[in-house]
Amino acid sequence: MSGYALRDMFLAVLSPNALLLVAAVSIIGLILLIARFKLNAIIAITIVSMLLGLAAGMDAKGVADAYTAGIARTMGQLAMIIGLGTMLGKMLAESGGANVVASGVVRFFGASRVDYAMMVAAFVIGISVFFQVGLLLLGPIAYALARETKTPILRIGLPLAAGLSTAHGLIPPHPGPLAAITTLHADIGKTILWSLFVVGPPVAIVTGPLLARWVTPGVIPTHVGMGESASAKPSAPNAPGFAVSLFTILLPVLLMLLGTAAGLLWPTDRFPGGTWQADARSWADFIGNPTVAMLLAVLVSFWTFGRACGLNSHQILRFSEDCLAPAAGVLLVIAAGGGFSMVLNASGVGEALATVGKSMHMSPLLLGWLIAGMLRVAVGSATVSVQTAASIMLPLVQADPHINKELLVLSMGAGSLLLSHVNDGGFWLVKEYFGTDIPQTLKTWTVVETGIAVMSIALILIVSPFA
């Protein structure tokens, strides 16, 4: 009897609850391997993926093939995006563009509202850089503002982190939302519109400055944070202007929106091939492709954040090469998460969860949020949580064409921010950067992250009837 026949027999007798039990045990095992036994996350995810597939009755070769296919699919979709995004963030830092944007926003809001200023600056800059990069870019500015305005650092630091986290969890081209968009075949431009103009800003405002003012009183950092001694001094002799900095940061988003706008203006059914509208739509789709959009933005940044600021070609080359080493670890973890997602899907866990989800009569948006939230609590990584949740939700989306895929992407992105705790690298970065201990970080950062997740899904559910 073949391995796949064994799997089918296994599923027929024990599915879907047994498959969900296998998945739950696998996730718990993953937590223990990483948190208790301090095993490298890449190795832990790989081991758990193999054991999960075998426990679900898959053929041994099929397990390895599924894991490899998941890695290949994920890397093919995200490797260039992450690499180019890292280069853009590095140029932003070395030119002083991050300082320029933050200073301009502070002047606009005034010194008494520096927490709002940092939240806005972080949200804007967080569109094109990773959470960790954004925190390291803007953290020294937050400390400088805290000293100048005599404001507790957490009153400024938490809104900063909330703005970055909101952008990271909800807005493409960050890898989590982008992976979900690719898996569900959602429209990237519409997703950007919903996240950038409807859901993201109010969530960042409420969970950043307002929630931070509620959770920070009485919380005094226990030790000197690593951010207090960090330097915000850029390498470029001349800083770029505010408008130029803002334009360069937002350029990839604008180019992706261009592709969506062309599709709405010149739909395929009205303008088939051979017309100038079809040619324009084709070029707009090309330019709006995430990889092409990020490439164009990086090339522009080599001038706006590089040569125009006094950096020479050798410095630009060094910055664009040096920044890729830290991104390698991120890429490998994301790739392993993609392999895990593929094994989950191939083993039938996604179909089993879809069956259970249908029987619960729960909104698909709420179900996607809940699945991503459970995965977040289990594995810690927001990107892996969204990625895996999208694979699990795919059968439901294929069975029901009325599900709004763009809002589903946002709901899973929101769920992936739920309950940041000790198995989340961002938790430890925030803790060490601002000098808090574990209980203080749970009382502040974990509450803020959970607030982002809860308010986001609430807004999504409110606007979904109008979508």
VEXDREN-2710 file (C-alpha; in Angstrom, 1 decimal):
% VEXDREN-2710
k/r/px/py/pz
1/MET/0.0/0.0/0.0
2/SER/1.4/3.4/-1.0
3/GLY/2.1/6.2/1.4
4/TYR/-0.7/8.3/0.0
5/ALA/-3.1/5.4/0.4
6/LEU/-2.1/5.2/4.1
7/ARG/-2.7/8.9/4.4
8/ASP/-6.1/8.7/2.8
9/MET/-7.0/5.8/5.2
10/PHE/-5.7/7.9/8.1
11/LEU/-7.8/10.9/7.1
12/ALA/-10.9/8.8/6.6
13/VAL/-10.7/7.3/10.1
14/LEU/-9.5/10.2/12.1
15/SER/-10.1/13.5/10.2
16/PRO/-10.7/16.3/10.7
17/ASN/-10.2/16.5/14.5
18/ALA/-7.3/14.2/14.6
19/LEU/-5.4/16.2/12.0
20/LEU/-6.0/19.4/14.0
21/LEU/-4.7/17.5/17.1
22/VAL/-1.6/16.5/15.2
23/ALA/-1.2/20.2/14.0
24/ALA/-1.7/21.4/17.6
25/VAL/0.9/19.0/19.0
26/SER/3.3/20.0/16.3
27/ILE/3.0/23.7/17.2
28/ILE/3.4/22.9/20.9
29/GLY/6.5/20.9/20.0
30/LEU/7.8/23.8/18.0
31/ILE/7.4/26.1/21.0
32/LEU/9.2/23.7/23.2
33/LEU/12.1/23.2/20.8
34/ILE/12.6/26.9/20.4
35/ALA/11.7/28.2/23.9
36/ARG/12.6/25.3/26.2
37/PHE/15.5/23.6/24.4
38/LYS/16.8/26.8/22.7
39/LEU/17.0/25.1/19.3
40/ASN/17.6/27.3/16.3
41/ALA/14.3/28.3/14.8
42/ILE/15.2/27.1/11.2
43/ILE/16.2/23.7/12.5
44/ALA/13.1/23.5/14.8
45/ILE/10.7/24.4/12.0
46/THR/12.3/21.9/9.7
47/ILE/12.1/19.0/12.2
48/VAL/8.5/19.8/13.1
49/SER/7.5/20.0/9.5
50/MET/8.9/16.5/8.7
51/LEU/7.3/14.9/11.8
52/LEU/4.0/16.6/11.1
53/GLY/3.8/15.2/7.6
54/LEU/4.8/11.7/8.7
55/ALA/2.3/11.8/11.6
56/ALA/-0.4/12.8/9.2
57/GLY/0.2/9.7/7.1
58/MET/2.0/11.3/4.2
59/ASP/4.6/9.4/2.1
60/ALA/8.1/10.1/3.4
61/LYS/9.3/11.4/0.0
62/GLY/6.1/13.4/-0.2
63/VAL/6.9/15.1/3.0
64/ALA/10.4/16.1/1.9
65/ASP/9.0/17.2/-1.6
66/ALA/6.3/19.3/0.0
67/TYR/8.7/21.0/2.4
68/THR/11.1/21.8/-0.5
69/ALA/8.3/23.0/-2.7
70/GLY/7.2/25.4/0.1
71/ILE/10.7/26.8/0.4
72/ALA/11.0/27.3/-3.3
73/ARG/7.7/29.0/-3.6
74/THR/8.3/31.3/-0.7
75/MET/11.8/32.3/-1.7
76/GLY/10.7/32.8/-5.3
77/GLN/8.0/35.2/-4.1
78/LEU/9.8/37.1/-1.3
79/ALA/13.6/36.8/-1.6
80/MET/14.0/39.8/-3.9
81/ILE/11.4/41.9/-2.1
82/ILE/13.1/41.4/1.2
83/GLY/16.6/42.0/-0.2
84/LEU/15.6/45.1/-2.0
85/GLY/13.6/46.4/0.9
86/THR/16.7/46.0/3.1
87/MET/18.8/48.0/0.7
88/LEU/16.2/50.8/0.7
89/GLY/16.1/50.9/4.5
90/LYS/19.9/51.0/4.6
91/MET/20.1/54.0/2.2
92/LEU/17.4/55.7/4.2
93/ALA/19.5/55.4/7.3
94/GLU/22.9/56.3/5.9
95/SER/21.5/59.4/4.1
96/GLY/19.8/60.8/7.2
97/GLY/16.4/60.6/5.4
98/ALA/14.8/59.0/8.5
99/ASN/15.9/61.9/10.7
100/VAL/14.6/64.4/8.1
101/VAL/11.2/62.7/8.0
102/ALA/10.9/62.4/11.8
103/SER/12.0/66.0/12.4
104/GLY/9.5/67.3/9.8
105/VAL/6.7/65.5/11.4
106/VAL/7.7/66.7/14.9
107/ARG/7.7/70.3/13.7
108/PHE/4.3/69.8/12.3
109/PHE/2.8/68.2/15.5
110/GLY/4.7/70.3/18.1
111/ALA/6.9/69.2/21.0
112/SER/3.9/68.5/23.3
113/ARG/2.7/65.8/20.9
114/VAL/6.0/64.1/20.1
115/ASP/4.3/60.7/20.7
116/TYR/2.0/61.3/17.8
117/ALA/4.9/62.6/15.7
118/MET/6.9/59.5/16.3
119/MET/3.9/57.2/15.6
120/VAL/3.3/59.0/12.2
121/ALA/7.0/58.9/11.3
122/ALA/7.2/55.2/12.2
123/PHE/4.1/54.4/10.3
124/VAL/5.3/56.1/7.2
125/ILE/8.9/54.8/7.4
126/GLY/7.6/51.4/8.4
127/ILE/5.9/51.0/5.0
128/SER/9.2/50.2/3.4
129/VAL/11.4/48.9/6.2
130/PHE/11.2/45.9/8.6
131/PHE/10.1/46.4/12.1
132/GLN/13.6/45.8/13.5
133/VAL/15.2/48.2/11.0
134/GLY/12.7/50.9/11.7
135/LEU/13.1/50.7/15.5
136/LEU/16.9/50.9/15.1
137/LEU/16.5/53.9/12.7
138/LEU/14.1/55.9/14.8
139/GLY/14.9/54.7/18.3
140/PRO/17.8/57.2/18.8
141/ILE/15.5/60.0/17.7
142/ALA/13.0/58.9/20.3
143/TYR/15.6/59.0/23.0
144/ALA/16.8/62.5/21.9
145/LEU/13.2/63.7/22.0
146/ALA/12.6/62.2/25.4
147/ARG/15.6/64.0/26.8
148/GLU/14.7/67.3/25.2
149/THR/11.0/67.3/26.2
150/LYS/11.5/65.5/29.6
151/THR/9.1/62.8/28.4
152/PRO/9.4/59.2/29.7
153/ILE/11.0/57.1/26.9
154/LEU/8.1/54.6/26.8
155/ARG/5.6/57.4/26.1
156/ILE/7.5/58.0/22.9
157/GLY/9.0/54.5/22.2
158/LEU/5.7/52.5/22.4
159/PRO/4.0/54.8/19.8
160/LEU/7.1/54.4/17.6
161/ALA/6.9/50.6/17.9
162/ALA/3.2/50.6/17.4
163/GLY/3.4/52.6/14.1
164/LEU/6.1/50.2/12.8
165/SER/4.2/47.1/13.9
166/THR/1.0/48.3/12.3
167/ALA/2.7/48.9/9.0
168/HIS/4.6/45.6/9.2
169/GLY/1.5/43.5/9.9
170/LEU/-0.9/45.1/7.5
171/ILE/0.8/46.8/4.6
172/PRO/2.5/45.2/1.6
173/PRO/5.2/44.9/0.5
174/HIS/6.0/43.5/4.0
175/PRO/6.5/39.7/3.7
176/GLY/3.5/38.5/5.7
177/PRO/0.8/40.4/3.9
178/LEU/2.6/39.9/0.6
179/ALA/2.8/36.1/1.1
180/ALA/-0.9/36.0/2.0
181/ILE/-1.8/38.1/-1.1
182/THR/0.1/35.7/-3.3
183/THR/-1.4/32.6/-1.7
184/LEU/-5.0/33.8/-1.9
185/HIS/-4.5/35.6/-5.3
186/ALA/-5.7/38.9/-3.7
187/ASP/-5.2/42.3/-5.4
188/ILE/-2.1/44.0/-3.9
189/GLY/-3.3/47.5/-4.8
190/LYS/-6.7/47.1/-3.2
191/THR/-5.0/45.6/-0.1
192/ILE/-2.7/48.6/0.1
193/LEU/-5.6/51.0/-0.2
194/TRP/-7.5/49.3/2.6
195/SER/-4.5/49.1/4.9
196/LEU/-2.9/52.4/4.2
197/PHE/-6.0/54.7/4.2
198/VAL/-8.8/52.9/6.1
199/VAL/-7.5/50.4/8.7
200/GLY/-3.9/51.3/9.4
201/PRO/-4.0/55.0/10.5
202/PRO/-6.8/54.8/13.1
203/VAL/-5.3/51.7/14.5
204/ALA/-1.9/53.2/14.9
205/ILE/-3.3/56.4/16.5
206/VAL/-5.4/54.6/19.1
207/THR/-2.9/51.8/20.0
208/GLY/0.1/54.0/19.8
209/PRO/-0.1/57.3/21.6
210/LEU/-3.5/56.7/23.3
211/LEU/-2.9/53.2/24.6
212/ALA/0.7/54.0/25.5
213/ARG/-0.5/56.8/27.7
214/TRP/-2.7/54.3/29.5
215/VAL/-0.1/51.5/30.0
216/THR/3.1/53.5/30.7
217/PRO/2.3/55.4/34.0
218/GLY/4.4/53.9/36.8
219/VAL/6.5/51.8/34.4
220/ILE/10.1/52.9/34.8
221/PRO/12.8/51.0/32.8
222/THR/14.9/48.8/35.1
223/HIS/18.1/49.2/33.2
224/VAL/19.8/51.3/30.5
225/GLY/18.4/50.3/27.2
226/MET/20.6/49.6/24.2
227/GLY/18.9/52.4/22.4
228/GLU/20.1/55.0/24.8
229/SER/23.6/54.7/23.6
230/ALA/22.8/54.1/19.9
231/SER/23.9/56.7/17.4
232/ALA/21.6/58.3/14.9
233/LYS/24.4/60.0/13.0
234/PRO/24.2/59.3/9.2
235/SER/27.1/58.7/6.9
236/ALA/26.1/61.1/4.2
237/PRO/27.6/64.7/4.4
238/ASN/24.3/66.2/3.3
239/ALA/20.8/65.1/4.2
240/PRO/18.0/64.8/1.7
241/GLY/15.0/67.1/1.8
242/PHE/11.7/66.2/3.5
243/ALA/9.7/65.9/0.2
244/VAL/12.5/63.9/-1.5
245/SER/12.7/61.5/1.5
246/LEU/9.0/61.0/1.7
247/PHE/8.7/60.4/-2.1
248/THR/11.5/57.8/-2.1
249/ILE/10.0/55.9/0.8
250/LEU/6.5/55.8/-0.7
251/LEU/7.6/55.2/-4.3
252/PRO/7.2/51.4/-4.2
253/VAL/3.7/51.8/-2.8
254/LEU/2.8/54.4/-5.4
255/LEU/4.0/52.1/-8.2
256/MET/2.0/49.2/-6.9
257/LEU/-1.1/51.3/-6.7
258/LEU/-0.4/52.4/-10.4
259/GLY/-0.9/48.7/-11.5
260/THR/-4.2/48.5/-9.6
261/ALA/-5.4/51.8/-11.0
262/ALA/-4.7/50.7/-14.6
263/GLY/-6.6/47.5/-14.0
264/LEU/-9.6/49.5/-12.8
265/LEU/-9.4/52.1/-15.6
266/TRP/-8.8/49.6/-18.4
267/PRO/-10.3/46.2/-17.4
268/THR/-9.5/43.2/-19.6
269/ASP/-13.1/42.6/-20.6
270/ARG/-13.5/46.1/-22.0
271/PHE/-10.0/46.6/-23.4
272/PRO/-8.7/43.2/-24.8
273/GLY/-5.2/42.8/-26.3
274/GLY/-4.2/44.9/-29.3
275/THR/-5.5/48.3/-27.9
276/TRP/-3.4/51.0/-26.4
277/GLN/-5.2/50.7/-23.2
278/ALA/-4.2/47.0/-23.0
279/ASP/-0.6/48.0/-23.7
280/ALA/-0.7/50.7/-21.0
281/ARG/-2.3/48.2/-18.5
282/SER/0.4/45.7/-19.3
283/TRP/3.2/48.2/-18.6
284/ALA/1.4/49.4/-15.5
285/ASP/1.2/45.8/-14.3
286/PHE/4.9/45.4/-15.0
287/ILE/5.9/48.5/-13.1
288/GLY/3.5/47.7/-10.3
289/ASN/4.9/44.2/-9.8
290/PRO/6.4/44.2/-6.2
291/THR/9.9/43.2/-7.3
292/VAL/10.0/45.8/-10.1
293/ALA/8.5/48.5/-7.9
294/MET/11.1/47.8/-5.1
295/LEU/13.9/47.7/-7.7
296/LEU/13.0/51.1/-9.1
297/ALA/12.7/52.6/-5.7
298/VAL/16.2/51.3/-4.7
299/LEU/17.7/52.7/-7.9
300/VAL/16.0/56.0/-7.2
301/SER/17.4/55.9/-3.6
302/PHE/20.9/55.4/-4.9
303/TRP/20.6/59.0/-6.2
304/THR/18.2/60.7/-3.8
305/PHE/19.7/59.1/-0.7
306/GLY/23.2/58.5/-2.2
307/ARG/24.9/60.7/-4.8
308/ALA/22.7/63.7/-4.2
309/CYS/23.6/63.5/-0.5
310/GLY/27.4/63.3/-1.1
311/LEU/27.9/59.6/-1.0
312/ASN/30.2/58.1/-3.7
313/SER/29.6/54.9/-5.7
314/HIS/32.0/52.9/-3.5
315/GLN/30.0/53.8/-0.3
316/ILE/26.7/53.1/-2.0
317/LEU/28.0/49.7/-3.1
318/ARG/29.3/48.9/0.4
319/PHE/26.0/49.9/2.1
320/SER/23.9/47.8/-0.4
321/GLU/26.1/44.8/0.2
322/ASP/26.6/45.1/4.0
323/CYS/22.9/45.2/4.7
324/LEU/22.2/41.9/3.1
325/ALA/24.0/39.7/5.7
326/PRO/21.4/40.3/8.5
327/ALA/18.6/39.7/5.9
328/ALA/19.9/36.2/5.2
329/GLY/18.7/34.9/8.6
330/VAL/15.3/36.5/8.1
331/LEU/15.0/34.9/4.6
332/LEU/15.9/31.4/5.9
333/VAL/13.3/31.6/8.7
334/ILE/10.7/32.8/6.3
335/ALA/11.6/30.0/3.8
336/ALA/11.4/27.4/6.6
337/GLY/8.0/28.8/7.5
338/GLY/6.9/28.4/3.9
339/GLY/8.0/24.8/3.9
340/PHE/6.0/24.3/7.1
341/SER/2.9/25.9/5.5
342/MET/3.2/23.6/2.5
343/VAL/3.4/20.5/4.6
344/LEU/0.4/21.7/6.7
345/ASN/-1.6/22.1/3.5
346/ALA/-0.4/18.9/1.8
347/SER/-1.1/16.8/4.9
348/GLY/-4.8/17.9/4.9
349/VAL/-4.6/20.2/8.0
350/GLY/-5.9/23.1/6.0
351/GLU/-8.9/21.2/4.7
352/ALA/-9.6/19.8/8.1
353/LEU/-9.5/23.3/9.6
354/ALA/-11.7/24.6/6.8
355/THR/-14.2/21.9/7.6
356/VAL/-14.2/22.8/11.2
357/GLY/-14.4/26.5/10.3
358/LYS/-17.5/25.9/8.2
359/SER/-19.2/24.0/11.0
360/MET/-18.5/26.9/13.4
361/HIS/-20.5/29.3/11.2
362/MET/-17.9/32.0/11.9
363/SER/-17.1/34.9/9.6
364/PRO/-14.2/33.9/7.4
365/LEU/-12.5/37.2/8.3
366/LEU/-12.8/36.5/12.0
367/LEU/-11.7/32.9/11.4
368/GLY/-8.6/34.0/9.5
369/TRP/-7.8/36.4/12.3
370/LEU/-8.2/33.7/14.9
371/ILE/-6.1/31.2/13.1
372/ALA/-3.3/33.7/12.5
373/GLY/-3.5/34.7/16.2
374/MET/-3.2/31.2/17.4
375/LEU/-0.2/30.6/15.2
376/ARG/1.3/33.8/16.4
377/VAL/1.0/32.8/20.0
378/ALA/2.5/29.4/19.1
379/VAL/5.4/30.2/16.9
380/GLY/6.1/33.9/17.6
381/SER/6.8/35.0/14.0
382/ALA/4.1/37.3/12.5
383/THR/5.3/36.5/9.0
384/VAL/5.1/32.7/9.5
385/SER/1.7/33.1/11.1
386/VAL/0.2/35.0/8.2
387/GLN/1.9/32.7/5.7
388/THR/0.5/29.5/7.4
389/ALA/-2.9/31.0/8.0
390/ALA/-3.3/31.9/4.3
391/SER/-2.5/28.3/3.3
392/ILE/-5.1/27.0/5.8
393/MET/-7.7/29.5/4.6
394/LEU/-7.1/28.8/0.9
395/PRO/-9.7/26.0/0.6
396/LEU/-12.4/28.3/2.1
397/VAL/-11.6/31.1/-0.3
398/GLN/-11.7/28.7/-3.2
399/ALA/-15.1/27.4/-2.1
400/ASP/-16.6/30.8/-1.5
401/PRO/-16.0/33.5/-4.2
402/HIS/-17.8/36.1/-2.1
403/ILE/-15.1/36.3/0.5
404/ASN/-13.2/39.6/0.2
405/LYS/-9.7/38.4/-0.2
406/GLU/-8.1/41.8/0.5
407/LEU/-9.8/42.2/3.8
408/LEU/-9.0/38.6/4.7
409/VAL/-5.3/39.3/4.1
410/LEU/-5.7/42.3/6.5
411/SER/-7.5/40.2/9.1
412/MET/-4.8/37.6/9.1
413/GLY/-2.2/40.3/9.3
414/ALA/-4.0/41.7/12.3
415/GLY/-4.2/38.3/13.9
416/SER/-0.4/37.8/13.4
417/LEU/0.2/40.7/15.9
418/LEU/-1.7/39.1/18.7
419/LEU/-0.1/38.6/22.1
420/SER/3.6/39.2/21.4
421/HIS/5.5/37.3/24.2
422/VAL/8.7/35.5/24.9
423/ASN/8.9/33.4/21.7
424/ASP/8.7/36.6/19.6
425/GLY/12.0/38.2/18.5
426/GLY/10.3/41.6/18.4
427/PHE/9.4/41.2/22.1
428/TRP/13.0/40.8/23.1
429/LEU/14.2/43.7/20.9
430/VAL/11.6/46.1/22.4
431/LYS/12.5/44.9/25.9
432/GLU/16.3/45.4/25.5
433/TYR/16.0/48.6/23.4
434/PHE/14.0/50.4/26.0
435/GLY/15.5/48.8/29.1
436/THR/12.4/47.1/30.6
437/ASP/12.2/43.7/32.3
438/ILE/9.9/40.9/31.1
439/PRO/6.9/41.8/33.3
440/GLN/7.1/45.4/32.3
441/THR/7.3/44.4/28.6
442/LEU/4.3/42.2/29.0
443/LYS/2.4/45.0/30.6
444/THR/3.3/47.5/27.9
445/TRP/4.4/46.1/24.6
446/THR/2.3/42.9/24.7
447/VAL/-0.8/45.0/25.5
448/VAL/-0.1/47.4/22.7
449/GLU/0.4/44.6/20.2
450/THR/-2.8/42.9/21.3
451/GLY/-4.6/46.2/21.0
452/ILE/-3.4/46.5/17.4
453/ALA/-4.7/43.0/16.6
454/VAL/-8.1/43.6/18.3
455/MET/-8.8/47.0/16.9
456/SER/-7.8/46.0/13.4
457/ILE/-10.2/43.1/13.2
458/ALA/-13.0/45.3/14.7
459/LEU/-12.5/47.9/12.0
460/ILE/-12.2/45.2/9.3
461/LEU/-15.5/43.7/10.4
462/ILE/-17.2/47.1/10.4
463/VAL/-16.1/48.1/6.9
464/SER/-16.6/44.6/5.4
465/PRO/-20.3/45.1/4.5
466/PHE/-19.3/48.1/2.5
467/ALA/-16.5/46.4/0.6
END
